[in-house]
């Protein structure tokens, strides 16, 4: 278990939780791609009843997944950062967005799901040129 804390980009939403490092997942589903504007999303569930909002109130959006699951997507109303998702009917587990966590460099994915939707180039990015900052 790891105690984590995090926030949205602008700092309006702040939270803390306990997570299980064995449950960190990369999701390649097309919904995650579209909602993040990226090739995939990395998530980790908060241990039941450990998630606490410390500041702010997220805006929510109800998404119905391909499976029929009804998921509440929570994001900052100011900066738009996606913070978590939870079940519409059982809000005990919160899928935290790893990019919002202050401990994100310690949180290593253990599996990938919805790989059928993965961008074909994702596994080949290590060979691309690397820059410490945006090149001029």
DSSP file (Angstrom, degrees, kcal/mol; ACC not computed):
  #  RESIDUE AA STRUCTURE BP1 BP2  ACC     N-H-->O    O-->H-N    N-H-->O    O-->H-N    TCO  KAPPA ALPHA  PHI   PSI    X-CA   Y-CA   Z-CA
    1    1 A X              0   0    0      0, 0.0     2,-0.4     0, 0.0    19,-0.2   0.000 360.0 360.0 360.0 148.4    0.0    0.0    0.0
    2    2 A X  E     -A   19   0A   0     17,-2.1    17,-2.4     2,-0.0     2,-0.5  -0.996 360.0-134.1-137.8 130.9    1.1    3.5   -0.7
    3    3 A X  E     -A   18   0A   0     -2,-0.4     2,-0.3    15,-0.2    15,-0.2  -0.728  35.2-177.9 -80.2 128.6   -0.4    6.8    0.7
    4    4 A X  E     -A   17   0A   0     13,-3.1    13,-2.2    -2,-0.5     2,-0.3  -0.881  16.6-170.1-126.0 158.4   -0.8    9.2   -2.2
    5    5 A X  E     +A   16   0A   0     -2,-0.3    97,-3.0    11,-0.2    98,-0.5  -0.970  17.1 156.3-140.6 157.4   -1.9   12.8   -2.6
    6    6 A X  E     -AB  15 101A   0      9,-2.1     9,-2.2    -2,-0.3     2,-0.3  -0.955  19.1-155.6-165.6-178.4   -2.6   14.8   -5.7
    7    7 A X  E     -A   14   0A   0     93,-2.0     7,-0.2    -2,-0.3     2,-0.1  -0.971  30.9 -92.5-160.0 168.2   -4.3   17.6   -7.4
    8    8 A X        -     0   0    0      5,-1.7     3,-0.4    -2,-0.3    75,-0.0  -0.251  55.9 -91.1 -76.1 177.8   -5.6   18.9  -10.7
    9    9 A X  S    S+     0   0    0      1,-0.2    -1,-0.1     2,-0.1    71,-0.0   0.879 126.6  41.2 -62.6 -40.2   -3.3   21.1  -12.8
   10   10 A X  S    S-     0   0    0      1,-0.0    -1,-0.2    71,-0.0     0, 0.0   0.583 109.0-119.9 -88.0  -9.0   -4.6   24.4  -11.3
   11   11 A X  S    S+     0   0    0     -3,-0.4    -2,-0.1     2,-0.2    -5,-0.0   0.444  79.7 119.3  88.4  -0.6   -4.7   23.1   -7.7
   12   12 A X  S    S+     0   0    0      1,-0.1     2,-0.5    -5,-0.0    -3,-0.0   0.865  72.9  51.3 -66.1 -35.5   -8.4   23.7   -7.2
   13   13 A X  S    S+     0   0    0     43,-0.1    -5,-1.7    41,-0.0     2,-0.4  -0.910  70.5 171.9-104.5 124.9   -9.1   20.0   -6.6
   14   14 A X  E     +AC   7  55A   0     41,-2.0    40,-2.9    -2,-0.5    41,-1.9  -0.987   5.6 158.9-132.6 145.0   -6.8   18.3   -4.0
   15   15 A X  E     -AC   6  53A   0     -9,-2.2    -9,-2.1    -2,-0.4     2,-0.3  -0.933  22.8-150.5-153.9 171.0   -7.2   14.8   -2.6
   16   16 A X  E     +AC   5  52A   0     36,-1.9    36,-2.7    -2,-0.3     2,-0.3  -0.967  20.8 156.0-145.9 160.7   -5.5   11.9   -0.8
   17   17 A X  E     -A    4   0A   0    -13,-2.2   -13,-3.1    -2,-0.3     2,-0.4  -0.974  39.2-106.9-168.2 171.3   -5.9    8.1   -0.8
   18   18 A X  E     -A    3   0A   0     29,-0.3    29,-3.6    -2,-0.3     2,-0.3  -0.947  38.8-170.4-109.6 137.2   -4.3    4.8   -0.2
   19   19 A X  E     -AD   2  46A   0    -17,-2.4   -17,-2.1    -2,-0.4     2,-0.6  -0.890  25.8-127.3-128.1 159.3   -3.5    2.7   -3.3
   20   20 A X    >   -     0   0    0     25,-0.7     3,-2.2    -2,-0.3    25,-0.2  -0.932  16.2-152.6-103.5 112.9   -2.3   -0.9   -4.1
   21   21 A X  G >  S+     0   0    0     -2,-0.6     3,-0.8     1,-0.3    -1,-0.1   0.664  91.5  66.8 -63.0 -16.4    0.7   -0.7   -6.3
   22   22 A X  G 3  S+     0   0    0      1,-0.2    -1,-0.3    88,-0.0    88,-0.0   0.518  95.5  58.2 -79.7  -4.3   -0.1   -4.1   -7.8
   23   23 A X  G <   +     0   0    0     -3,-2.2    22,-0.4    22,-0.1     2,-0.4   0.170  68.1 130.3-113.0  17.6   -3.3   -2.7   -9.4
   24   24 A X    <   -     0   0    0     -3,-0.8    86,-3.0    84,-0.3    87,-1.0  -0.602  38.3-173.4 -75.4 127.9   -1.8    0.1  -11.6
   25   25 A X  E     -Ef  43 111B   0     18,-2.9    18,-3.0    -2,-0.4     2,-0.5  -0.962  27.0-144.4-131.5 138.3   -3.2   -0.3  -15.1
   26   26 A X  E     -Ef  42 112B   0     85,-2.6    87,-2.8    -2,-0.4     2,-0.5  -0.895  22.5-156.7 -94.6 127.9   -2.7    1.3  -18.5
   27   27 A X  E     -Ef  41 113B   0     14,-3.5    14,-2.1    -2,-0.5    87,-0.2  -0.934  17.9-180.0-110.5 124.5   -6.0    1.5  -20.4
   28   28 A X        +     0   0    0     85,-2.4    86,-0.1    -2,-0.5    -1,-0.1   0.241  35.1 136.2-101.6  10.6   -5.9    1.7  -24.2
   29   29 A X     >  -     0   0    0     84,-0.1     4,-2.1     1,-0.1     5,-0.1  -0.179  65.6-118.9 -62.1 155.4   -9.7    1.9  -24.7
   30   30 A X  H  > S+     0   0    0      1,-0.2     4,-2.3     2,-0.2     5,-0.2   0.800 113.2  58.7 -67.5 -27.8  -10.9    4.5  -27.2
   31   31 A X  H  > S+     0   0    0      2,-0.2     4,-3.0     1,-0.2    -1,-0.2   0.946 107.7  45.7 -64.4 -46.7  -12.9    6.3  -24.5
   32   32 A X  H  > S+     0   0    0      1,-0.2     4,-2.0     2,-0.2     6,-0.4   0.890 111.9  52.8 -63.1 -38.7   -9.7    6.9  -22.5
   33   33 A X  H  X>S+     0   0    0     -4,-2.1     4,-1.7     1,-0.2     5,-0.9   0.943 114.3  41.2 -60.9 -46.7   -7.9    8.0  -25.6
   34   34 A X  H  <5S+     0   0    0     -4,-2.3    -2,-0.2     1,-0.2    -1,-0.2   0.912 115.1  49.9 -69.7 -41.8  -10.5   10.5  -26.5
   35   35 A X  H  <5S+     0   0    0     -4,-3.0    -1,-0.2     1,-0.2    -2,-0.2   0.796 121.0  34.7 -70.3 -27.1  -11.0   11.8  -22.9
   36   36 A X  H  <5S-     0   0    0     -4,-2.0    -1,-0.2     2,-0.2    -2,-0.2   0.671  97.2-131.7 -96.5 -19.3   -7.3   12.3  -22.3
   37   37 A X  T  <5S+     0   0    0     -4,-1.7     2,-0.2     1,-0.3    -3,-0.2   0.754  76.6  99.7  70.4  23.2   -6.3   13.4  -25.8
   38   38 A X  S   <S-     0   0    0     -5,-0.9    -1,-0.3    -6,-0.4    -2,-0.2  -0.755  91.0 -98.7-133.6 176.9   -3.5   10.9  -25.5
   39   39 A X  S    S-     0   0    0     -2,-0.2    80,-0.3     1,-0.1     2,-0.3   0.746  98.4 -12.1 -73.3 -24.5   -2.7    7.3  -26.6
   40   40 A X        -     0   0    0     -8,-0.2     2,-0.4    -7,-0.1   -12,-0.2  -0.969  61.1-124.3-163.4 171.6   -3.7    5.8  -23.2
   41   41 A X  E     -E   27   0B   0    -14,-2.1   -14,-3.5    -2,-0.3     2,-0.5  -0.977  15.3-144.0-127.4 142.9   -4.5    6.6  -19.6
   42   42 A X  E     +E   26   0B   0     -2,-0.4    56,-2.2   -16,-0.2    57,-0.4  -0.934  27.7 175.1-108.2 127.6   -2.8    5.2  -16.5
   43   43 A X  E     -EG  25  97B   0    -18,-3.0   -18,-2.9    -2,-0.5     2,-0.3  -0.899  19.3-170.6-131.6 157.0   -5.1    4.5  -13.5
   44   44 A X  E     - G   0  96B   0     52,-1.8    52,-2.5    -2,-0.3     2,-0.2  -0.969  27.0-123.0-144.7 132.0   -5.0    3.0  -10.0
   45   45 A X  E     - G   0  95B   0    -22,-0.4   -25,-0.7    -2,-0.3     2,-0.3  -0.537  23.9-125.2 -75.2 139.0   -7.9    2.3   -7.8
   46   46 A X  B     -D   19   0A   0     48,-2.8    48,-0.4    -2,-0.2   -27,-0.2  -0.610  37.5 -98.2 -74.8 141.3   -8.0    3.9   -4.4
   47   47 A X    >   -     0   0    0    -29,-3.6     3,-2.4    -2,-0.3     4,-0.5  -0.364  60.5 -77.2 -57.9 139.7   -8.4    1.4   -1.6
   48   48 A X  T 3  S-     0   0    0      1,-0.3    45,-0.2     2,-0.1    -1,-0.2  -0.086 113.9  -0.5 -45.8 129.5  -12.1    1.2   -0.5
   49   49 A X  T 3  S+     0   0    0     43,-1.3    -1,-0.3    -3,-0.1    44,-0.1   0.564 105.8 101.2  66.0  13.1  -13.1    4.2    1.7
   50   50 A X    <   +     0   0    0     -3,-2.4     2,-0.3    42,-0.3    -2,-0.1   0.660  50.3 101.7 -98.1 -17.3   -9.6    5.8    1.6
   51   51 A X        +     0   0    0     -4,-0.5     2,-0.4    41,-0.3   -34,-0.2  -0.510  48.5 178.4 -72.1 128.4  -10.2    8.4   -1.0
   52   52 A X  E     -C   16   0A   0    -36,-2.7   -36,-1.9    -2,-0.3     2,-0.5  -0.984  26.0-141.1-134.4 123.9  -10.7   11.9    0.5
   53   53 A X  E     -C   15   0A   0     -2,-0.4   -38,-0.3   -38,-0.2     3,-0.1  -0.728  20.0-179.5 -76.8 124.8  -11.3   15.2   -1.3
   54   54 A X  E     +     0   0A   0    -40,-2.9     2,-0.3    -2,-0.5   -39,-0.2   0.715  65.2   8.1 -97.0 -27.3   -9.4   17.8    0.6
   55   55 A X  E    S+C   14   0A   0    -41,-1.9   -41,-2.0     1,-0.1    -1,-0.3  -0.984 102.9  13.4-156.4 141.9  -10.3   20.8   -1.5
   56   56 A X        -     0   0    0     -2,-0.3     2,-0.4   -43,-0.2   -43,-0.1   0.085  65.4-100.8  85.1 167.1  -12.6   21.7   -4.3
   57   57 A X        -     0   0    0    -44,-0.0    20,-0.4    18,-0.0    -1,-0.1  -0.971  33.1-139.0-130.1 114.5  -15.6   20.1   -5.9
   58   58 A X        -     0   0    0     -2,-0.4     2,-0.3    18,-0.1    18,-0.2  -0.333  14.5-122.3 -70.5 154.3  -15.2   18.3   -9.2
   59   59 A X  E     -H   75   0B   0     16,-2.9    16,-2.7    -2,-0.0     2,-0.3  -0.717  33.7-145.7 -85.4 146.6  -17.6   18.5  -12.1
   60   60 A X  E     -H   74   0B   0     -2,-0.3     2,-0.4    14,-0.2    14,-0.2  -0.857  18.0-169.4-122.9 157.0  -18.9   15.1  -13.1
   61   61 A X  E     -H   73   0B   0     12,-1.9    12,-3.4    -2,-0.3     2,-0.6  -0.995  22.1-132.0-140.2 131.8  -20.0   13.5  -16.4
   62   62 A X  E     -H   72   0B   0     -2,-0.4     2,-0.4    10,-0.2    10,-0.2  -0.791  25.6-172.8 -91.5 120.0  -21.7   10.1  -16.7
   63   63 A X  E     -H   71   0B   0      8,-3.3     8,-3.1    -2,-0.6     2,-0.7  -0.936  15.3-148.9-113.3 132.5  -20.1    7.8  -19.3
   64   64 A X  E     -H   70   0B   0     -2,-0.4     6,-0.2     6,-0.2     5,-0.1  -0.905  22.6-143.8-101.3 117.9  -21.7    4.5  -20.3
   65   65 A X    >   -     0   0    0      4,-2.9     3,-2.0    -2,-0.7     0, 0.0  -0.210  27.4-101.9 -76.1 166.9  -18.9    2.1  -21.2
   66   66 A X  T 3  S+     0   0    0      1,-0.3    -1,-0.1     2,-0.1    -2,-0.0   0.829 125.5  57.1 -54.9 -33.5  -19.0   -0.5  -24.0
   67   67 A X  T 3  S-     0   0    0      2,-0.1    -1,-0.3     1,-0.1     3,-0.1   0.613 121.0-110.4 -73.3 -12.9  -19.7   -3.1  -21.3
   68   68 A X  S <  S+     0   0    0     -3,-2.0    -2,-0.1     1,-0.3    -1,-0.1   0.284  70.1 145.7  95.7  -9.6  -22.7   -1.1  -20.2
   69   69 A X        -     0   0    0     -5,-0.1    -4,-2.9     1,-0.1     2,-0.7  -0.373  46.9-136.0 -61.8 139.2  -21.0    0.0  -16.9
   70   70 A X  E     -H   64   0B   0     -6,-0.2    18,-2.3    -3,-0.1     2,-0.4  -0.890  27.6-175.0-102.5 112.1  -22.1    3.5  -15.9
   71   71 A X  E     -HI  63  87B   0     -8,-3.1    -8,-3.3    -2,-0.7     2,-0.6  -0.918  21.7-140.1-117.2 130.4  -19.0    5.4  -14.7
   72   72 A X  E     -HI  62  86B   0     14,-3.5    14,-1.8    -2,-0.4     2,-0.5  -0.789  17.5-155.9 -85.8 122.3  -18.9    8.9  -13.2
   73   73 A X  E     -HI  61  85B   0    -12,-3.4   -12,-1.9    -2,-0.6     2,-0.4  -0.889   8.9-159.5 -99.2 124.4  -16.0   10.8  -14.6
   74   74 A X  E     +HI  60  84B   0     10,-3.1     9,-2.8    -2,-0.5    10,-1.3  -0.900  17.9 162.9-111.9 133.4  -14.8   13.6  -12.3
   75   75 A X  E     -HI  59  82B   0    -16,-2.7   -16,-2.9    -2,-0.4     2,-0.3  -0.951  44.4 -87.7-144.2 161.5  -12.7   16.6  -13.5
   76   76 A X     >  -     0   0    0      5,-2.3     4,-1.4    -2,-0.3   -18,-0.1  -0.537  26.8-148.3 -71.9 129.7  -11.8   20.0  -12.4
   77   77 A X  T  4 S+     0   0    0    -20,-0.4    -1,-0.1    -2,-0.3   -19,-0.1   0.680  95.1  45.9 -72.1 -15.2  -14.3   22.7  -13.5
   78   78 A X  T  4 S+     0   0    0      3,-0.1    -1,-0.1     1,-0.0    -2,-0.0   0.917 130.1  13.0 -91.2 -52.8  -11.5   25.3  -13.8
   79   79 A X  T  4 S-     0   0    0      2,-0.1    -2,-0.1     0, 0.0    -1,-0.0   0.584  92.6-124.5-105.8 -11.8   -8.7   23.6  -15.7
   80   80 A X     <  +     0   0    0     -4,-1.4    -3,-0.1     1,-0.3     2,-0.1   0.452  49.2 160.3  86.3   0.0  -10.4   20.4  -17.0
   81   81 A X        -     0   0    0     -6,-0.1    -5,-2.3     1,-0.1     2,-0.4  -0.352  42.2-126.4 -60.1 128.8   -8.0   17.9  -15.4
   82   82 A X  E     +I   75   0B   0     -7,-0.2    -7,-0.3     1,-0.2    18,-0.1  -0.670  34.6 173.2 -75.3 126.2   -9.5   14.4  -15.2
   83   83 A X  E     -     0   0B   0     -9,-2.8    14,-2.0    -2,-0.4     2,-0.3   0.834  50.5 -27.9-106.7 -46.2   -9.1   13.4  -11.5
   84   84 A X  E     -IJ  74  96B   0    -10,-1.3   -10,-3.1    12,-0.2    -1,-0.4  -0.971  43.1-138.1-160.6 170.8  -11.0   10.1  -11.0
   85   85 A X  E     +IJ  73  95B   0     10,-0.9    10,-3.3    -2,-0.3     2,-0.3  -0.973  23.0 172.5-134.4 152.1  -13.8    7.8  -12.1
   86   86 A X  E     -IJ  72  94B   0    -14,-1.8   -14,-3.5    -2,-0.3     5,-0.1  -0.960  39.6 -81.5-150.8 165.3  -16.2    5.8  -10.0
   87   87 A X  E     -I   71   0B   0      3,-0.6   -16,-0.2     6,-0.5     6,-0.0  -0.416  29.8-135.0 -69.3 143.6  -19.3    3.7  -10.4
   88   88 A X  S    S+     0   0    0    -18,-2.3     3,-0.2     1,-0.2    -1,-0.1   0.862 104.8  32.2 -64.7 -34.4  -22.6    5.5  -10.6
   89   89 A X  S    S+     0   0    0    -19,-0.3     2,-0.3     1,-0.2    -1,-0.2   0.664 125.2  37.1-101.4 -18.9  -24.2    3.1   -8.2
   90   90 A X    >   -     0   0    0      3,-0.1     2,-1.8     0, 0.0     3,-0.7  -0.728  61.2-179.0-138.2  84.7  -21.4    2.1   -5.8
   91   91 A X  T 3   +     0   0    0     -2,-0.3     3,-0.1     1,-0.2    -3,-0.0  -0.397  52.2 103.3 -89.1  62.0  -19.1    5.0   -5.1
   92   92 A X  T 3  S+     0   0    0     -2,-1.8   -43,-1.3     1,-0.2     2,-0.5   0.638  73.5  53.5-110.0 -25.3  -16.6    3.1   -2.8
   93   93 A X    <   -     0   0    0     -3,-0.7     2,-0.5   -45,-0.2    -6,-0.5  -0.955  67.0-163.3-116.3 130.3  -13.7    2.6   -5.3
   94   94 A X  E     - J   0  86B   0     -2,-0.5   -48,-2.8   -48,-0.4     2,-1.1  -0.958  14.7-142.4-115.8 122.6  -12.2    5.6   -7.1
   95   95 A X  E     -GJ  45  85B   0    -10,-3.3   -10,-0.9    -2,-0.5   -50,-0.3  -0.723  26.9-152.6 -82.7 100.1  -10.0    5.0  -10.2
   96   96 A X  E     -GJ  44  84B   0    -52,-2.5   -52,-1.8    -2,-1.1     2,-0.7  -0.487  14.6-121.7 -78.4 142.8   -7.4    7.7   -9.7
   97   97 A X  E >   -G   43   0B   0    -14,-2.0     3,-2.3   -54,-0.2     4,-0.4  -0.760  19.2-146.7 -84.1 114.7   -5.6    9.2  -12.7
   98   98 A X  G >  S+     0   0    0    -56,-2.2     3,-1.7    -2,-0.7    -1,-0.2   0.806  93.0  65.9 -57.8 -33.7   -2.0    8.5  -12.1
   99   99 A X  G 3  S+     0   0    0    -57,-0.4    -1,-0.3     1,-0.3     5,-0.1   0.698  97.5  55.9 -62.6 -18.3   -0.9   11.8  -13.7
  100  100 A X  G <  S+     0   0    0     -3,-2.3   -93,-2.0   -17,-0.1     2,-0.3   0.549  88.3  98.1 -88.3  -8.2   -2.6   13.8  -11.0
  101  101 A X  B X   -B    6   0A   0     -3,-1.7     3,-1.4    -4,-0.4   -95,-0.3  -0.619  68.5-143.8 -87.6 137.4   -0.7   12.0   -8.2
  102  102 A X  T 3  S+     0   0    0    -97,-3.0     3,-0.3    -2,-0.3   -96,-0.1   0.755 104.2  52.8 -66.8 -23.9    2.4   13.7   -6.6
  103  103 A X  T >  S+     0   0    0    -98,-0.5     3,-2.3     1,-0.2     4,-0.5   0.117  71.5 126.2 -95.6  19.8    4.0   10.2   -6.3
  104  104 A X  G X   +     0   0    0     -3,-1.4     3,-1.1     1,-0.3    -1,-0.2   0.760  64.7  61.4 -55.9 -30.2    3.5    9.3  -10.0
  105  105 A X  G 3  S+     0   0    0     -3,-0.3    -1,-0.3     1,-0.2    -2,-0.1   0.722 104.7  50.1 -70.8 -17.7    7.1    8.5  -10.6
  106  106 A X  G <  S+     0   0    0     -3,-2.3     2,-0.9     1,-0.1    -1,-0.2   0.506  91.6  89.0 -91.1  -6.4    6.8    5.7   -8.0
  107  107 A X    <   -     0   0    0     -3,-1.1     2,-0.5    -4,-0.5    -1,-0.1  -0.807  59.1-174.7-104.5 102.1    3.7    4.2   -9.6
  108  108 A X        -     0   0    0     -2,-0.9   -84,-0.3   -87,-0.1    -3,-0.0  -0.827  27.4-114.2-103.4 127.1    4.6    1.6  -12.2
  109  109 A X        -     0   0    0     -2,-0.5   -84,-0.2     1,-0.1     3,-0.1  -0.249  23.2-170.8 -59.0 144.7    1.9    0.0  -14.4
  110  110 A X        +     0   0    0    -86,-3.0     2,-0.3     1,-0.3   -85,-0.2   0.572  66.2   7.6-110.5 -18.3    1.4   -3.8  -13.9
  111  111 A X  E     -f   25   0B   0    -87,-1.0   -85,-2.6     2,-0.0     2,-0.4  -0.980  59.8-132.6-157.5 166.2   -0.9   -4.5  -16.8
  112  112 A X  E     -f   26   0B   0     -2,-0.3     2,-0.3   -87,-0.2     3,-0.2  -0.984  21.5-166.6-124.8 136.4   -2.5   -3.1  -19.9
  113  113 A X  E     +f   27   0B   0    -87,-2.8   -85,-2.4    -2,-0.4   -84,-0.1  -0.825  66.9  26.1-121.5 164.2   -6.2   -3.4  -20.8
  114  114 A X    >   +     0   0    0     -2,-0.3     3,-2.0   -87,-0.2    -1,-0.2   0.861  69.4 161.3  53.1  39.4   -8.2   -2.8  -24.0
  115  115 A X  G >   +     0   0    0      1,-0.3     3,-1.7    -3,-0.2    -1,-0.1   0.723  58.9  76.1 -63.8 -21.2   -5.0   -3.5  -25.9
  116  116 A X  G 3  S+     0   0    0      1,-0.3    -1,-0.3     3,-0.0    -2,-0.1   0.771  99.0  46.3 -60.6 -22.7   -7.0   -4.2  -29.0
  117  117 A X  G <  S+     0   0    0     -3,-2.0    -1,-0.3     2,-0.1    -2,-0.2   0.383  84.7 127.7 -98.5   2.4   -7.3   -0.4  -29.2
  118  118 A X  S <  S-     0   0    0     -3,-1.7     2,-0.2    -4,-0.2   -78,-0.1  -0.294  70.7-106.1 -62.0 140.8   -3.7    0.4  -28.5
  119  119 A X    >   -     0   0    0    -80,-0.3     3,-1.6     1,-0.1     4,-0.3  -0.478  28.2-127.4 -62.7 135.5   -2.0    2.7  -31.0
  120  120 A X  T 3  S+     0   0    0      1,-0.3     3,-0.3    -2,-0.2    -1,-0.1   0.710 105.5  53.0 -63.5 -19.1    0.4    0.6  -33.1
  121  121 A X  T >  S+     0   0    0      1,-0.2     3,-1.9     2,-0.1    -1,-0.3   0.530  79.0  96.4 -92.8  -6.8    3.4    2.8  -32.4
  122  122 A X  G X  S+     0   0    0     -3,-1.6     3,-1.0     1,-0.3    -1,-0.2   0.860  84.1  48.8 -55.3 -41.6    3.1    2.8  -28.5
  123  123 A X  G 3  S+     0   0    0     -4,-0.3    -1,-0.3    -3,-0.3     3,-0.2   0.563 108.0  57.2 -77.5  -5.7    5.6    0.1  -28.0
  124  124 A X  G X  S+     0   0    0     -3,-1.9     3,-0.9     1,-0.1    -1,-0.2   0.276  72.6  98.7-106.9  10.9    8.2    1.7  -30.3
  125  125 A X  G X   +     0   0    0     -3,-1.0     3,-1.6     1,-0.2    -1,-0.1   0.702  64.6  76.7 -76.5 -16.7    8.6    5.2  -28.7
  126  126 A X  G 3  S+     0   0    0      1,-0.3    -1,-0.2    -3,-0.2    -2,-0.1   0.793  92.2  55.3 -63.3 -25.3   11.8    4.3  -26.8
  127  127 A X  G <  S+     0   0    0     -3,-0.9    -1,-0.3     2,-0.1    -2,-0.2   0.502  85.1 105.0 -86.3  -3.8   13.7    4.7  -30.1
  128  128 A X  S <  S-     0   0    0     -3,-1.6    -3,-0.0    -4,-0.2     0, 0.0  -0.431  87.7 -88.0 -73.7 152.0   12.5    8.2  -30.8
  129  129 A X        -     0   0    0     -2,-0.1     2,-0.4     1,-0.1    -1,-0.1  -0.291  46.9-143.8 -57.4 144.6   14.9   11.1  -30.2
  130  130 A X        -     0   0    0     -3,-0.1     2,-0.4    -4,-0.0    -1,-0.1  -0.923  18.2-176.3-119.7 139.7   14.8   12.4  -26.6
  131  131 A X        -     0   0    0     -2,-0.4     4,-0.1     1,-0.1     3,-0.0  -0.987  27.6-139.1-131.8 140.6   15.1   16.0  -25.3
  132  132 A X  S    S+     0   0    0     -2,-0.4     2,-0.3     2,-0.1    -1,-0.1   0.781  92.3   9.2 -70.0 -27.3   15.1   17.1  -21.7
  133  133 A X  S    S-     0   0    0     -3,-0.0     2,-0.3     0, 0.0     0, 0.0  -0.846 108.3 -63.2-139.3 175.8   12.9   20.1  -22.6
  134  134 A X        -     0   0    0     -2,-0.3    -2,-0.1     1,-0.1     2,-0.0  -0.482  60.5-121.4 -65.0 125.7   10.9   21.2  -25.6
  135  135 A X              0   0    0     -2,-0.3    -1,-0.1     1,-0.1    -4,-0.0  -0.341 360.0 360.0 -69.3 151.4   13.5   21.8  -28.4
  136  136 A X              0   0    0     -2,-0.0    -1,-0.1     0, 0.0    -2,-0.1   0.479 360.0 360.0 -84.6 360.0   13.6   25.2  -30.0
